[in-house]
Amino acid sequence: MVYDVALRDNVVFLGRGTGMLLRDVDHAIGVLLTCPRPTRVARIMERGAGGRPGPMTKEQADEIVRRADRDRANYHRYLFQVDWLDPVLHSVVMNTAVIEIPAAVDVVIKMIESGAYDPTPTSRARLEQLARQSKEEADRLVGRRR
């Protein structure tokens, strides 16, 4: 499904390991937004998170950050055998304690506008191959369940 959507071009995926699924596609931009834990805790204390409005206690906010980091790390380690914070896995890494989100978006837009991430016949073929393999694997799994 991810690959089929990616074939449409000009799409944005947020989380769920899609950066790892698309890491072998040269025209996919992988963005890692990071921020020091104390800043994240302070932001969650003020604004809330995960549908829970702020303000929150420091303990509540710290638990949300701790759990989110643990879950994300485990998810990536289990499914992709990678450390999700490894900067080599991403096209760009930005610290949102230093750069505000609108400015980070501007950086990504500039990357897109540069043409460096335009699909090439080779990168497009790789994405098509991944989509085909994914569909074949899904069909095999469905066939086994019958």
ROPA-631791 format. One record per residue (C-alpha): residue number from 1; x, y, z; chain; residue in one letter. Coordinates in pm, 1 decimal. Layout:
resi/u/v/w/chain/resn
NUM/X/Y/Z/A/A
...
***
This chain:
resi/u/v/w/chain/resn
1/0.0/0.0/0.0/A/M
2/276.8/246.1/88.9/A/V
3/454.0/173.3/-236.7/A/Y
4/134.6/213.1/-439.8/A/D
5/69.2/552.5/-282.3/A/V
6/434.6/654.0/-328.9/A/A
7/404.4/574.7/-700.4/A/L
8/158.2/863.9/-726.7/A/R
9/445.3/1107.0/-648.5/A/D
10/421.6/1424.6/-444.5/A/N
11/303.4/1248.8/-130.8/A/V
12/403.8/1290.3/232.1/A/V
13/409.9/1002.4/478.2/A/F
14/430.0/1065.6/849.4/A/L
15/581.7/791.1/1058.0/A/G
16/491.2/425.7/1076.4/A/R
17/825.2/319.5/930.6/A/G
18/757.0/450.8/582.4/A/T
19/1098.8/614.8/576.4/A/G
20/1254.3/272.6/623.3/A/M
21/1031.4/117.6/357.1/A/L
22/1134.5/386.1/107.7/A/L
23/1500.8/417.0/206.5/A/R
24/1618.2/240.1/-111.6/A/D
25/1425.7/481.7/-334.8/A/V
26/1665.4/761.0/-429.5/A/D
27/1397.7/1022.8/-488.4/A/H
28/1232.1/971.8/-148.4/A/A
29/1333.8/1231.3/109.4/A/I
30/1365.8/1092.7/459.2/A/G
31/1333.8/1360.7/725.8/A/V
32/1410.9/1303.3/1092.2/A/L
33/1291.0/1574.8/1326.0/A/L
34/1456.7/1544.4/1662.6/A/T
35/1458.6/1746.1/1981.6/A/C
36/1624.7/1712.8/2323.6/A/P
37/1414.5/1528.3/2576.8/A/R
38/1378.1/1821.2/2822.5/A/P
39/1239.7/2042.2/2546.1/A/T
40/996.9/1772.2/2435.9/A/R
41/880.9/1720.0/2794.3/A/V
42/828.8/2094.3/2841.8/A/A
43/629.1/2120.4/2518.2/A/R
44/406.1/1828.4/2615.7/A/I
45/355.5/1971.8/2964.7/A/M
46/229.6/2291.1/2802.7/A/E
47/40.6/2159.0/2497.5/A/R
48/-46.2/1799.3/2575.7/A/G
49/1.3/1503.6/2343.0/A/A
50/-180.4/1211.7/2188.0/A/G
51/-521.2/1366.8/2225.4/A/G
52/-460.4/1454.8/2590.5/A/R
53/-468.3/1831.5/2632.7/A/P
54/-217.7/2022.2/2840.3/A/G
55/-124.1/2129.6/3087.9/A/P
56/28.5/1810.3/3221.2/A/M
57/260.9/1732.1/3505.3/A/T
58/628.5/1681.5/3433.1/A/K
59/592.7/1315.5/3529.4/A/E
60/304.4/1262.2/3284.4/A/Q
61/490.3/1435.7/3002.7/A/A
62/812.5/1250.1/3074.9/A/D
63/626.5/917.6/3066.0/A/E
64/475.2/1005.1/2725.4/A/I
65/819.0/1090.7/2584.7/A/V
66/981.2/783.0/2739.4/A/R
67/711.0/550.2/2608.6/A/R
68/708.4/707.0/2260.4/A/A
69/1086.5/676.3/2228.2/A/D
70/1086.7/318.1/2353.7/A/R
71/799.0/212.3/2127.8/A/D
72/946.8/377.4/1819.3/A/R
73/1290.3/226.6/1883.5/A/A
74/1143.0/-121.4/1937.1/A/N
75/921.4/-92.9/1629.1/A/Y
76/1213.1/-2.5/1401.1/A/H
77/1446.3/-256.8/1557.1/A/R
78/1190.4/-537.4/1523.6/A/Y
79/1065.9/-463.1/1171.1/A/L
80/1375.1/-315.9/1006.2/A/F
81/1668.9/-410.0/1231.7/A/Q
82/1780.6/-45.3/1251.1/A/V
83/1830.3/227.9/1507.1/A/D
84/1569.7/482.5/1396.8/A/W
85/1786.3/768.6/1525.8/A/L
86/2081.8/676.6/1302.0/A/D
87/2130.3/991.9/1090.8/A/P
88/2263.5/788.0/797.7/A/V
89/1912.5/648.4/745.1/A/L
90/1769.5/993.2/669.1/A/H
91/1823.0/1253.3/398.1/A/S
92/1817.0/1531.8/653.5/A/V
93/1803.5/1556.4/1032.8/A/V
94/1675.4/1874.9/1199.5/A/M
95/1661.7/1965.3/1566.6/A/N
96/1330.3/2141.0/1638.1/A/T
97/1477.8/2298.5/1950.4/A/A
98/1695.0/2499.8/1710.4/A/V
99/1482.9/2527.7/1397.2/A/I
100/1109.8/2596.6/1415.6/A/E
101/877.4/2362.7/1224.1/A/I
102/785.8/2622.2/955.5/A/P
103/1156.5/2675.6/885.1/A/A
104/1213.4/2297.9/873.6/A/A
105/930.3/2270.3/620.7/A/V
106/1101.0/2542.8/415.9/A/D
107/1424.1/2339.8/415.9/A/V
108/1241.9/2034.4/283.2/A/V
109/1066.0/2244.5/19.0/A/I
110/1403.5/2380.3/-94.2/A/K
111/1534.7/2024.4/-115.6/A/M
112/1242.3/1931.1/-338.1/A/I
113/1275.4/2243.3/-552.0/A/E
114/1648.4/2178.1/-602.4/A/S
115/1564.2/1890.8/-835.9/A/G
116/1805.5/1660.1/-652.3/A/A
117/1511.9/1441.1/-549.2/A/Y
118/1329.5/1429.6/-881.1/A/D
119/1241.9/1072.9/-979.9/A/P
120/1478.9/916.9/-1229.4/A/T
121/1398.8/616.4/-1446.2/A/P
122/1617.0/407.5/-1211.1/A/T
123/1457.1/531.9/-888.2/A/S
124/1108.1/499.0/-1037.3/A/R
125/1186.8/142.0/-1146.8/A/A
126/1309.5/60.6/-795.6/A/R
127/984.7/189.4/-645.4/A/L
128/780.7/-12.3/-896.3/A/E
129/986.3/-321.1/-810.9/A/Q
130/923.5/-271.1/-438.0/A/L
131/549.6/-226.9/-503.5/A/A
132/541.5/-546.3/-708.8/A/R
133/735.0/-744.3/-446.3/A/Q
134/510.7/-615.6/-169.9/A/S
135/197.2/-716.2/-358.6/A/K
136/339.4/-1061.8/-435.1/A/E
137/427.8/-1112.6/-68.7/A/E
138/79.8/-1002.5/41.1/A/A
139/-79.0/-1238.8/-212.5/A/D
140/137.0/-1526.0/-83.7/A/R
141/36.0/-1453.0/276.7/A/L
142/-332.5/-1436.0/187.0/A/V
143/-297.2/-1762.0/-8.2/A/G
144/-148.4/-1935.6/296.3/A/R
145/-444.3/-1835.0/512.5/A/R
146/-699.6/-1999.0/284.4/A/R
***
